[in-house]
């Protein structure tokens, strides 16, 4: 069928049948959770299993990760759980964390409640900082072998070349966007090159924004969604928790590092990578949206993407990033 997408076949019956292959019986209630890259459902079970009457079932986007790379995600989550770090790992069912049904790889995890953390609260930030340090202590114990390193090529150069090669930038904006993007990537390359000889690389959460932290007042943070776990510098897992004007971001960073350094040393030289890493994420984000446009969920969720106004806005964003990369880094 023209315009069809693999997820079109992921009906509620397929979700429940996938669980049934593991002898988990749903009672018919499913709730789609916020996820665009994969499809994630909260499922109510017909009777508790290992103390769980609800589970979260994640169906991985076909073709994105190999089974070996997904296994590394699960192994990392299990290591964190074994170290009593509050990261949510999939359940091991019939000896495995990764399963297959209907052309999809999927996992089943316990449901964890919580809300987004209050990042204006110093105590909350310190608490998160301590647990990020514990994640990184586990992450530094061994390397990823299947998952890539965060870097200029995949997130910057390849993303730029794909967008231009697939004519995603409107002609009236293309020259300005290309100029801004090339200048931004040159500044990123200079920053990463200057840091590389001394840069400590470890396994990371990789996508540690506030939406991937579930907060409860009595237990603190639970870290979810290691789908973007990869190797990189520790600061990658900190900078996405900073927001607002420079003074506010500096204050937030100070609280995060106050907690982090109670557990693990942090190399302050990595602070010079915050804006370069932000720049890479911005370029990669545009390419991610364009590459996923055949998935019906994307036009529905991001109707503003792809217009000339969007790309003109991206030119300004990249020019702002060039200026930000030229400023002294945040200090804490």
C-alpha positions as CSV (number, residue, x, y, z in Angstrom):
1,X,0.0,0.0,0.0
2,X,1.5,3.4,-0.9
3,X,2.4,5.4,2.1
4,X,2.2,2.4,4.4
5,X,4.6,2.1,7.3
6,X,5.8,-0.9,9.4
7,X,4.0,0.4,12.5
8,X,0.7,0.3,10.6
9,X,0.6,-3.4,11.3
10,X,1.1,-2.9,15.1
11,X,-2.5,-3.2,16.1
12,X,-3.7,-3.7,19.7
13,X,-4.2,-7.4,18.8
14,X,-0.6,-7.7,17.8
15,X,0.5,-6.0,21.0
16,X,-1.5,-8.4,23.1
17,X,-0.5,-11.4,21.0
18,X,3.2,-10.5,21.5
19,X,2.6,-10.5,25.3
20,X,0.8,-13.8,25.0
21,X,3.9,-15.5,23.5
22,X,5.5,-14.8,26.8
23,X,2.6,-16.2,28.8
24,X,1.6,-12.7,29.8
25,X,-2.1,-12.1,29.3
26,X,-3.4,-8.6,28.9
27,X,-6.9,-7.8,30.1
28,X,-7.6,-5.7,27.0
29,X,-6.6,-2.3,28.3
30,X,-3.7,-0.5,26.5
31,X,-2.5,3.0,26.7
32,X,-0.1,4.4,24.1
33,X,2.7,6.3,25.8
34,X,4.6,9.3,24.4
35,X,7.2,8.0,22.0
36,X,7.9,8.7,18.4
37,X,11.0,6.8,17.6
38,X,9.5,3.5,18.9
39,X,6.0,2.5,20.0
40,X,5.4,2.1,23.7
41,X,2.3,0.9,25.5
42,X,1.2,0.6,29.1
43,X,-0.7,-2.7,29.3
44,X,-2.8,-4.0,32.2
45,X,-2.4,-7.7,32.9
46,X,-5.1,-10.2,33.7
47,X,-3.6,-11.0,37.1
48,X,-0.2,-9.8,38.5
49,X,3.1,-11.3,37.3
50,X,6.1,-11.1,39.6
51,X,4.2,-8.5,41.5
52,X,3.3,-6.4,38.4
53,X,-0.3,-5.8,37.3
54,X,0.8,-3.3,34.6
55,X,3.8,-3.5,32.3
56,X,5.3,-1.2,29.7
57,X,5.9,-2.9,26.3
58,X,8.3,-1.3,23.9
59,X,8.3,-2.2,20.2
60,X,11.6,-1.1,18.6
61,X,11.5,0.8,15.3
62,X,12.4,-1.8,12.6
63,X,15.8,-1.3,11.1
64,X,17.1,1.2,13.6
65,X,19.2,-0.9,15.9
66,X,20.6,-4.4,15.5
67,X,19.5,-7.0,18.1
68,X,23.1,-6.9,19.3
69,X,22.9,-3.1,19.9
70,X,19.6,-3.5,21.7
71,X,21.1,-6.3,23.9
72,X,23.8,-3.8,24.9
73,X,21.1,-1.3,25.9
74,X,19.5,-4.0,28.1
75,X,22.7,-5.2,29.5
76,X,23.6,-1.6,30.5
77,X,20.2,-1.1,32.2
78,X,20.6,-4.4,34.0
79,X,24.1,-3.4,35.3
80,X,22.6,-0.1,36.5
81,X,19.8,-1.9,38.3
82,X,22.3,-4.4,39.9
83,X,24.3,-1.4,41.1
84,X,21.1,0.0,42.7
85,X,20.9,2.9,40.3
86,X,17.3,3.8,39.7
87,X,17.2,3.0,36.0
88,X,14.3,0.9,34.6
89,X,15.5,-2.3,33.0
90,X,13.4,-4.7,31.0
91,X,12.1,-7.8,32.8
92,X,14.0,-11.0,32.0
93,X,11.3,-13.4,30.8
94,X,12.1,-17.0,29.7
95,X,15.8,-16.1,30.1
96,X,15.7,-13.1,27.7
97,X,15.1,-9.3,27.8
98,X,14.6,-9.0,24.0
99,X,11.8,-10.8,22.2
100,X,10.3,-10.9,18.7
101,X,6.8,-11.1,17.3
102,X,5.1,-10.0,14.2
103,X,8.2,-8.6,12.6
104,X,9.0,-6.5,15.7
105,X,11.7,-6.7,18.4
106,X,10.1,-5.8,21.8
107,X,10.8,-5.7,25.5
108,X,8.6,-5.7,28.6
109,X,9.5,-3.5,31.5
110,X,7.8,-2.8,34.9
111,X,5.7,0.3,35.1
112,X,7.2,3.1,37.2
113,X,5.2,6.1,38.1
114,X,6.5,9.7,38.5
115,X,6.5,13.2,37.1
116,X,9.0,15.4,35.5
117,X,11.5,16.8,38.0
118,X,11.4,20.4,39.2
119,X,14.6,21.7,37.8
120,X,14.4,25.0,39.7
121,X,14.9,23.1,42.9
122,X,18.5,22.9,44.0
123,X,17.9,19.8,46.1
124,X,16.3,18.0,43.1
125,X,19.2,18.9,40.9
126,X,21.8,17.7,43.4
127,X,19.9,14.4,43.8
128,X,19.8,13.9,40.0
129,X,23.5,14.8,39.8
130,X,24.4,12.1,42.4
131,X,22.6,9.5,40.4
132,X,24.1,10.6,37.1
133,X,27.5,10.2,38.7
134,X,26.5,6.6,39.7
135,X,25.3,5.9,36.1
136,X,28.6,7.1,34.8
137,X,30.6,5.0,37.3
138,X,28.8,2.0,35.9
139,X,29.2,3.3,32.4
140,X,32.9,3.7,32.8
141,X,33.4,0.0,33.8
142,X,33.4,-1.3,30.2
143,X,32.8,0.1,26.7
144,X,30.0,-0.4,24.2
145,X,31.0,-2.5,21.3
146,X,27.8,-2.3,19.1
147,X,26.6,1.2,19.9
148,X,28.4,4.2,18.3
149,X,30.2,7.1,19.9
150,X,28.5,10.5,20.0
151,X,30.4,12.6,17.5
152,X,30.6,15.1,14.6
153,X,30.1,12.6,11.8
154,X,26.8,11.0,12.6
155,X,25.1,13.9,14.4
156,X,26.6,16.7,12.3
157,X,28.2,16.0,8.9
158,X,26.0,13.0,8.0
159,X,22.8,14.8,9.1
160,X,23.7,17.9,7.0
161,X,24.6,15.8,4.0
162,X,21.4,13.8,4.2
163,X,19.2,16.8,4.4
164,X,20.9,18.5,1.5
165,X,21.2,15.3,-0.6
166,X,17.5,14.6,-0.1
167,X,16.5,18.2,-0.9
168,X,14.8,18.7,2.5
169,X,15.7,22.4,2.8
170,X,13.6,24.7,0.5
171,X,15.5,26.3,-2.3
172,X,14.8,29.8,-0.9
173,X,16.6,29.0,2.3
174,X,19.1,26.3,1.3
175,X,22.1,28.6,0.7
176,X,21.7,30.4,4.0
177,X,21.1,27.2,5.9
178,X,24.1,25.5,4.3
179,X,26.4,28.5,5.1
180,X,25.2,28.6,8.7
181,X,25.4,24.8,9.1
182,X,28.9,24.6,7.7
183,X,30.1,27.4,10.0
184,X,28.5,25.8,13.0
185,X,30.0,22.4,12.2
186,X,33.5,24.0,11.8
187,X,33.2,25.5,15.3
188,X,32.0,22.1,16.6
189,X,34.9,20.3,15.0
190,X,37.4,22.8,16.5
191,X,35.9,22.4,19.9
192,X,35.9,18.6,19.8
193,X,39.3,18.5,18.3
194,X,40.7,20.6,21.1
195,X,39.1,18.4,23.7
196,X,39.7,15.0,22.2
197,X,43.2,14.1,23.4
198,X,42.1,14.3,27.1
199,X,38.5,13.5,26.7
200,X,37.2,10.6,28.8
201,X,34.6,8.6,26.9
202,X,32.1,6.3,28.7
203,X,28.7,4.7,28.3
204,X,26.0,7.3,28.7
205,X,22.2,7.5,29.1
206,X,22.6,9.6,25.9
207,X,19.2,11.3,25.9
208,X,18.9,12.6,29.5
209,X,16.3,15.3,29.1
210,X,13.7,16.0,31.8
211,X,11.1,13.8,30.1
212,X,13.3,10.8,30.6
213,X,13.5,11.2,34.4
214,X,10.5,10.2,36.5
215,X,10.5,11.9,39.9
216,X,8.8,10.8,43.1
217,X,9.3,12.8,46.3
218,X,10.2,9.8,48.4
219,X,12.4,7.9,46.0
220,X,13.8,10.7,43.8
221,X,14.6,10.1,40.2
222,X,14.1,7.1,38.0
223,X,15.9,7.2,34.7
224,X,14.0,5.7,31.7
225,X,14.5,5.1,28.0
226,X,18.1,4.1,27.3
227,X,17.2,3.8,23.6
228,X,19.8,6.5,22.7
229,X,22.6,5.1,25.0
230,X,26.0,5.5,23.4
231,X,29.5,6.4,24.2
232,X,30.6,10.0,24.8
233,X,31.7,12.6,27.4
234,X,30.0,12.8,30.8
235,X,28.7,16.3,30.1
236,X,26.3,15.0,27.4
237,X,24.1,13.7,30.2
238,X,24.1,17.0,32.1
239,X,23.6,19.8,29.5
240,X,20.0,18.8,28.5
241,X,18.9,19.5,32.1
242,X,19.9,23.2,31.8
243,X,17.4,25.8,30.6
244,X,16.8,29.5,30.6
245,X,19.1,32.4,30.5
246,X,22.9,32.0,31.1
247,X,22.7,32.9,34.8
248,X,19.9,30.4,35.4
249,X,21.8,27.7,33.5
250,X,24.9,28.4,35.4
251,X,23.0,28.1,38.7
252,X,21.4,24.8,37.6
253,X,24.8,23.4,36.5
254,X,26.3,24.3,39.8
255,X,23.7,22.3,41.7
256,X,24.0,19.3,39.4
257,X,27.8,19.3,39.8
258,X,27.5,19.7,43.6
259,X,25.6,16.4,43.6
260,X,27.7,14.7,40.9
261,X,31.0,15.4,42.6
262,X,29.8,14.0,45.9
263,X,30.1,10.6,44.0
264,X,32.5,11.0,41.1
265,X,35.0,13.4,39.8
266,X,34.0,15.6,36.8
267,X,36.4,17.1,34.3
268,X,35.5,20.8,34.2
269,X,37.2,21.0,30.7
270,X,34.1,19.2,29.4
271,X,32.0,22.3,30.1
272,X,33.4,23.8,26.9
273,X,31.6,21.1,25.0
274,X,28.1,22.1,26.1
275,X,27.3,24.4,23.2
276,X,29.0,22.2,20.6
277,X,27.0,19.2,21.7
278,X,23.8,21.3,21.7
279,X,24.6,22.4,18.1
280,X,25.0,18.8,17.0
281,X,21.7,17.8,18.6
282,X,19.9,20.7,16.8
283,X,21.2,19.6,13.4
284,X,20.6,16.0,14.1
285,X,17.0,16.8,15.3
286,X,16.1,18.3,11.9
287,X,17.5,15.3,10.1
288,X,15.7,13.0,12.4
289,X,12.3,14.6,11.7
290,X,12.9,14.5,7.9
291,X,14.1,10.9,8.0
292,X,10.9,9.8,9.9
293,X,8.4,11.8,7.8
294,X,7.0,8.6,6.2
295,X,5.8,7.6,9.7
296,X,2.3,9.0,10.0
297,X,2.9,10.0,13.6
298,X,5.4,12.6,12.6
299,X,3.4,14.9,10.3
300,X,0.6,14.7,12.9
301,X,2.9,15.7,15.8
302,X,5.2,18.1,14.0
303,X,3.0,20.0,11.4
304,X,5.3,23.0,11.5
305,X,8.3,21.1,10.3
306,X,9.7,21.5,6.8
307,X,8.3,24.9,5.8
308,X,10.5,27.8,4.7
309,X,9.7,29.5,8.0
310,X,11.0,26.5,9.9
311,X,14.3,26.5,8.0
312,X,14.7,30.3,8.3
313,X,14.3,29.8,12.0
314,X,17.0,27.1,11.9
315,X,19.3,29.5,10.2
316,X,18.9,31.9,13.1
317,X,19.3,29.1,15.6
318,X,22.6,28.0,14.1
319,X,23.8,31.6,13.9
320,X,23.0,32.0,17.6
321,X,24.9,28.7,18.3
322,X,27.9,30.0,16.5
323,X,27.9,33.0,18.8
324,X,27.3,30.8,21.9
325,X,30.3,28.6,21.0
326,X,32.5,31.7,20.8
327,X,31.5,32.8,24.3
328,X,33.4,31.5,27.4
329,X,31.9,28.3,28.7
330,X,29.7,28.1,31.7
331,X,31.5,27.7,35.0
332,X,30.4,26.0,38.2
